Amino acid sequence: MNHRVVITGLGAVTPIGNTVEEFFENVKSGVCGIDFITHFDTEDYAVKLAAVVRDFDPMLYMDFKEAKRMDRFS
């Protein structure tokens, strides 16, 4: 049985790169995307680490109204 697959595009928004190229280079280099949480005070929490996407501008991909409704996590 033959199955056809069509790849229509690639994308990546990750803690180690916001483009496919940047992500792939960082994977090959062994870059770790886990770091201390700096977005809020973690003193009262047991968890201090997270894999945060940095330097991502949602306005490059959607309008302001749509971006405003989005969460910082998925």
Beta strands, then each sheet from edge to edge (+ up, - down):
strand 1: 35-36
strand 2: 49-50
sheet 1: 1+ 2-
end
